[in-house]
Amino acid sequence: MITDPWFYAAAIPAVLLMGLSKSGFGAGFGSLATPLMALSITVPQAAAIMLPLLLVMDAVGVKALFQQRDKALIRLLLPAGLLGTLLGTLSFGLLQPKTVAGIVGGLTLLFLAQRLLFPPRADAPPPPRWLGFVLGIASGFTSFVAHAGAPPVSAYVLPLRLPPLIFTATMATFFAVVNLSKWIPYAFLGLIDMRNLGTSLVLMPFAPVGVWIGIRLAKRIQPTLFYRLVYVGMFLTGAKLLYDALR
């Protein structure tokens, strides 16, 4: 396992951020986790270490929230997300992680700018289903490359203005299946080894903490404040990913 203390100084906050994002309360913040962990290791290794932790977080979130998911939304987004992970597997090594980070970061900031400059009307129709399918594919792809799948799918789900608990449950269910689908491709590509698994095991106790905190907050927070925090998380994520791509 990794023994560098500076790695754990970045990795522990990264795991807590990802757990908070997994609860839905801090959706968007989780995309900062892999870049934060990658301050001391490569992005592919950071993604490999994070994957077993994601499975634990997903199990906690789905157990607590599965009944509150939006079933129709899951039926739309999940096939698209799985297609995105397949595209990520086939294109692994062709795209630099920082290129993907730059694309995700730029699109995230554009989405937020559009929401700020042209706020939706209360009677505005929901975004078209085809857009949800396209953004679901993008989410699966960016999730496979760098566990940064939240911004694309959030760009479709946020305008639907779901109640916080349903939003949280739907996102948790979607990413639980997407992350589970990445296990075999990661192993096939050589990203799962004993050193990375040992490091994941050391970080494992921190995995459910952020999820537990976020679920408790999501059940108590007002919808307006909830979505403001989601937008803040997406802004920080977009800025960080774009910065990583351009520096």
C-alpha positions in Angstrom: 0.0 0.0 0.0 1.0 3.7 -0.3 2.9 4.9 2.8 3.5 8.6 1.9 1.8 10.7 4.6 1.3 13.6 2.1 -0.9 11.2 0.0 -3.2 10.6 2.9 -3.3 14.3 3.7 -5.0 14.7 0.4 -6.8 11.3 0.2 -8.8 11.4 3.4 -10.5 14.8 2.6 -11.0 13.4 -1.0 -12.8 10.4 0.4 -15.0 12.5 2.7 -15.9 14.8 -0.2 -16.8 11.9 -2.4 -19.0 10.4 0.4 -20.8 13.8 0.9 -21.4 13.9 -2.9 -22.7 10.3 -2.8 -25.4 11.4 -0.4 -26.7 13.9 -3.0 -26.3 16.7 -0.5 -22.9 17.7 -1.9 -23.5 16.6 -5.5 -20.8 18.1 -7.6 -18.2 18.1 -4.8 -17.4 14.5 -5.5 -15.8 15.3 -8.8 -13.1 17.1 -6.9 -12.0 13.9 -5.1 -9.9 12.2 -7.8 -8.1 15.5 -8.8 -7.4 16.1 -5.1 -6.0 12.6 -4.6 -4.1 13.0 -7.8 -2.0 15.7 -6.3 0.5 13.0 -5.2 -0.3 10.1 -7.6 -1.4 9.7 -11.2 -5.1 10.1 -12.1 -5.6 6.4 -13.2 -4.1 5.2 -9.9 -6.3 7.6 -8.0 -9.4 6.4 -9.8 -8.4 2.8 -9.1 -8.0 3.4 -5.4 -11.3 5.3 -5.2 -13.3 2.6 -7.0 -13.6 0.1 -4.0 -14.4 3.0 -1.8 -17.2 4.1 -4.1 -18.8 0.7 -3.9 -18.9 0.9 -0.1 -20.4 4.5 -0.3 -22.9 3.3 -2.9 -24.0 0.4 -0.7 -24.6 2.8 2.2 -26.5 5.4 0.1 -28.7 2.8 -1.8 -29.6 1.0 1.4 -30.9 4.2 2.9 -32.5 5.8 -0.1 -33.4 3.1 -2.7 -37.2 3.4 -2.2 -37.2 7.2 -2.9 -35.6 7.0 -6.3 -37.3 8.3 -9.4 -37.9 5.0 -11.3 -38.7 6.7 -14.7 -35.6 8.8 -14.5 -33.5 5.8 -13.7 -34.9 3.9 -16.7 -33.8 6.8 -18.9 -30.4 7.5 -17.5 -29.0 4.1 -16.5 -28.7 2.5 -20.0 -27.0 5.7 -21.2 -24.6 5.7 -18.3 -23.7 2.1 -18.9 -23.1 2.9 -22.6 -20.8 5.7 -21.4 -18.7 3.3 -19.3 -18.4 1.0 -22.4 -17.1 4.0 -24.4 -14.7 4.8 -21.6 -13.3 1.3 -21.7 -12.9 1.2 -25.4 -11.2 4.6 -25.5 -9.0 4.1 -22.5 -5.5 5.4 -23.2 -6.6 7.4 -26.3 -7.6 10.5 -24.3 -5.5 12.2 -21.7 -7.3 12.5 -18.3 -6.6 16.2 -18.3 -8.4 16.6 -21.7 -11.5 14.9 -20.3 -11.2 17.0 -17.2 -11.1 20.2 -19.3 -14.1 19.2 -21.3 -16.2 18.3 -18.2 -15.0 21.5 -16.4 -15.8 23.8 -19.3 -19.3 22.3 -19.9 -20.1 22.5 -16.2 -19.2 26.2 -16.1 -21.2 26.8 -19.2 -24.2 25.1 -17.7 -24.0 27.2 -14.6 -23.6 30.4 -16.6 -26.7 29.5 -18.6 -28.6 28.9 -15.4 -27.4 32.3 -13.9 -27.9 34.4 -17.0 -31.2 32.8 -18.1 -32.9 31.4 -15.0 -35.7 29.0 -15.8 -39.3 30.1 -15.4 -41.4 28.4 -12.9 -43.6 27.1 -15.7 -40.7 26.1 -17.9 -41.0 22.6 -19.5 -38.5 19.9 -18.4 -35.5 19.3 -20.6 -36.1 16.8 -23.5 -35.5 13.2 -22.8 -32.9 12.9 -25.6 -30.8 15.4 -23.8 -31.0 13.2 -20.7 -29.8 10.2 -22.6 -26.8 12.2 -24.2 -25.8 13.6 -20.8 -26.2 10.1 -19.2 -23.6 8.8 -21.8 -21.3 11.7 -21.0 -21.7 11.0 -17.3 -20.8 7.3 -17.6 -17.8 8.2 -19.8 -16.4 10.8 -17.4 -17.2 8.6 -14.4 -15.1 5.8 -15.9 -12.1 8.1 -16.7 -11.9 10.1 -13.5 -15.0 9.5 -11.3 -16.3 12.9 -12.5 -19.7 11.8 -13.7 -21.8 14.1 -11.5 -21.7 17.3 -13.6 -23.0 16.0 -16.9 -26.0 14.1 -15.4 -26.7 16.9 -12.9 -27.0 19.3 -15.8 -30.1 17.3 -16.8 -31.5 16.4 -13.4 -31.2 19.8 -11.7 -33.7 21.6 -14.0 -36.3 18.9 -13.1 -36.4 20.5 -9.6 -36.9 17.2 -7.8 -37.4 17.2 -4.0 -34.0 16.9 -2.3 -34.6 13.3 -1.1 -35.7 12.0 -4.5 -32.8 13.8 -6.2 -30.4 12.2 -3.7 -31.9 8.7 -4.1 -31.9 8.9 -7.9 -28.3 10.0 -8.1 -27.2 7.4 -5.6 -28.9 4.6 -7.5 -27.6 5.7 -10.9 -24.0 5.9 -9.8 -24.2 2.7 -7.7 -24.9 0.7 -10.9 -22.4 2.7 -13.0 -19.6 2.2 -10.5 -20.3 -1.5 -10.2 -20.0 -1.8 -14.0 -16.5 -0.3 -13.9 -15.0 -3.1 -11.8 -14.3 -5.7 -14.5 -13.0 -3.1 -17.0 -10.7 -1.6 -14.4 -9.3 -5.0 -13.6 -8.9 -5.9 -17.3 -7.0 -2.7 -17.9 -4.6 -3.5 -15.0 -5.8 -0.7 -12.7 -6.7 -3.1 -9.9 -3.6 -4.4 -8.1 -2.7 -5.3 -4.5 -1.0 -2.0 -3.8 -4.0 0.0 -4.8 -6.4 -2.4 -3.0 -4.3 -2.2 0.1 -4.5 1.6 0.0 -8.2 1.4 -0.5 -8.5 -0.8 2.6 -6.7 1.8 4.7 -9.0 4.5 3.5 -12.1 2.3 3.9 -13.2 3.5 7.4 -13.7 7.0 6.0 -15.9 5.9 3.1 -19.3 5.8 4.8 -18.7 8.9 7.0 -19.4 11.5 4.4 -22.4 9.6 3.0 -23.9 9.3 6.5 -23.5 13.1 7.2 -24.9 14.0 3.8 -28.0 11.8 4.1 -28.8 13.3 7.5 -28.5 16.8 6.1 -30.4 16.1 2.9 -33.4 14.9 5.0 -33.5 18.2 6.9 -32.4 21.0 4.5 -34.7 23.3 2.7 -34.8 22.7 -1.1 -33.7 26.2 -2.0 -30.5 26.0 0.1 -30.0 22.4 -1.0 -29.8 23.4 -4.7 -27.7 26.4 -4.0 -25.1 24.2 -2.3 -25.3 21.8 -5.3 -24.6 24.7 -7.7 -21.6 25.8 -5.5 -20.2 22.3 -5.7 -20.6 22.2 -9.4 -18.9 25.6 -9.8 -15.9 24.5 -7.7 -15.7 21.3 -9.6 -15.9 22.9 -13.0 -13.2 25.5 -12.1 -10.9 22.9 -10.6 -11.2 20.5 -13.6 -10.7 23.3 -16.1 -7.7 24.6 -14.1 -6.1 21.1 -14.1 -6.6 20.8 -17.8 -5.1 24.2 -18.7 -2.1 24.5 -16.3 
